[in-house]
Amino acid sequence: MTVPAWNVMVATCPSRTSLAKIANKWTAMIVIALSGGPLRFGELRQAVDGISGKVLADTLRDLERDGIVDRTSYDEMPPRVEYELTALGQTLREPLTALGLWAEEYIEDVMSARESYDKRVTPAAFT
């Protein structure tokens, strides 16, 4: 059996949808938050500032479907549910954490570049 040659640069390649999902800002932040271990829904929502409950629930469901996040429901009162990275999800920890660190380290450079660009391309009549 031959292994297909997956290529994210080809529009019809299924790996492209995976890349798009992983590159999603909420996915990256959820993976970074879960890198420290299992969290409950409310803890995740608190860790990922600005995410709505609906977007968090939808993203977690997508990540569970893709085998990146595991959802464990405990049979106790009150009910308790925890989310954690699967073995597959763990493989995303390093690259997504590095991406988050890059964003924090270079934000001043990015903001400076944006400011320079905006000064160059904004017509004088609008400034």
C-alpha positions as CSV (number, residue, x, y, z in Angstrom):
1,M,0.0,0.0,0.0
2,T,1.4,3.4,-1.0
3,V,1.1,6.4,1.3
4,P,-0.6,9.4,-0.5
5,A,1.6,12.4,-1.0
6,W,-0.2,15.1,1.1
7,N,0.4,18.7,0.1
8,V,-1.2,21.6,1.9
9,M,-0.5,23.8,-1.1
10,V,-3.0,21.8,-3.2
11,A,-6.5,23.1,-2.8
12,T,-8.1,19.7,-2.6
13,C,-5.7,18.2,-0.1
14,P,-7.4,17.3,3.2
15,S,-4.3,18.3,5.1
16,R,-5.2,21.9,4.1
17,T,-8.3,21.8,6.3
18,S,-6.2,20.5,9.2
19,L,-3.7,23.3,8.8
20,A,-6.5,25.9,8.6
21,K,-8.0,24.6,11.8
22,I,-4.6,24.4,13.7
23,A,-3.7,27.9,12.4
24,N,-7.0,29.3,13.9
25,K,-6.2,31.7,16.7
26,W,-8.7,30.0,19.1
27,T,-7.3,26.6,18.4
28,A,-3.7,27.8,19.1
29,M,-4.7,29.5,22.3
30,I,-6.7,26.5,23.5
31,V,-3.8,24.1,22.8
32,I,-1.4,26.5,24.7
33,A,-3.8,26.7,27.6
34,L,-4.2,22.9,27.8
35,S,-0.4,22.4,27.6
36,G,-0.3,22.7,31.4
37,G,-2.7,19.9,31.9
38,P,-6.4,19.2,32.0
39,L,-8.8,22.1,32.5
40,R,-12.6,22.5,33.0
41,F,-14.6,24.5,30.5
42,G,-14.8,27.6,32.8
43,E,-11.0,27.4,33.5
44,L,-10.4,27.3,29.7
45,R,-12.7,30.2,29.1
46,Q,-10.9,32.2,31.8
47,A,-7.5,31.2,30.4
48,V,-8.4,32.2,26.8
49,D,-9.5,35.8,27.4
50,G,-12.1,37.1,25.0
51,I,-13.4,33.8,23.7
52,S,-17.2,33.4,23.9
53,G,-18.7,30.3,25.4
54,K,-20.2,29.2,22.0
55,V,-16.9,29.6,20.2
56,L,-15.1,27.7,22.9
57,A,-17.6,24.9,22.8
58,D,-17.6,24.7,19.0
59,T,-13.8,24.7,18.9
60,L,-13.4,22.1,21.6
61,R,-15.9,19.9,19.7
62,D,-13.9,20.3,16.5
63,L,-10.6,19.5,18.3
64,E,-12.2,16.5,19.9
65,R,-13.4,15.3,16.5
66,D,-9.9,15.7,15.1
67,G,-8.4,13.7,17.9
68,I,-6.5,16.7,19.4
69,V,-8.5,17.1,22.6
70,D,-10.1,14.5,24.8
71,R,-13.2,15.3,26.8
72,T,-13.7,13.4,30.1
73,S,-17.1,13.5,31.8
74,Y,-17.1,12.4,35.5
75,D,-20.2,10.8,37.0
76,E,-20.5,12.9,40.1
77,M,-22.6,15.7,41.5
78,P,-22.3,18.3,40.4
79,P,-21.2,17.0,37.0
80,R,-17.6,17.7,36.0
81,V,-16.1,17.7,32.6
82,E,-12.4,18.2,31.8
83,Y,-10.5,18.7,28.6
84,E,-7.0,17.7,27.9
85,L,-4.6,17.2,25.0
86,T,-4.4,13.8,23.5
87,A,-1.1,12.3,22.4
88,L,-1.8,13.8,18.9
89,G,-2.6,17.2,20.6
90,Q,0.6,17.0,22.5
91,T,2.5,17.1,19.2
92,L,1.1,20.7,18.7
93,R,2.4,22.0,22.1
94,E,5.9,22.9,21.0
95,P,5.1,24.6,17.7
96,L,2.0,26.5,18.9
97,T,3.7,27.6,22.2
98,A,6.7,28.8,20.1
99,L,4.3,30.7,17.8
100,G,2.7,32.4,20.9
101,L,6.1,33.3,22.3
102,W,7.1,34.7,18.9
103,A,4.0,36.9,18.9
104,E,4.8,38.2,22.3
105,E,8.5,38.8,21.6
106,Y,8.1,40.6,18.3
107,I,4.8,42.5,18.8
108,E,6.7,45.8,19.1
109,D,8.4,45.2,15.8
110,V,5.1,44.3,14.2
111,M,3.4,47.4,15.6
112,S,6.3,49.6,14.4
113,A,6.2,48.1,10.9
114,R,2.4,48.7,10.8
115,E,2.9,52.3,11.8
116,S,5.5,52.8,9.1
117,Y,3.4,51.1,6.5
118,D,0.3,53.1,7.4
119,K,2.3,56.4,7.2
120,R,3.6,55.4,3.7
121,V,0.3,54.3,2.2
122,T,-2.3,56.5,3.8
123,P,-3.1,59.4,1.6
124,A,-2.2,62.8,3.1
125,A,-5.9,63.9,2.8
126,F,-7.0,61.3,5.3
127,T,-4.3,61.9,7.9
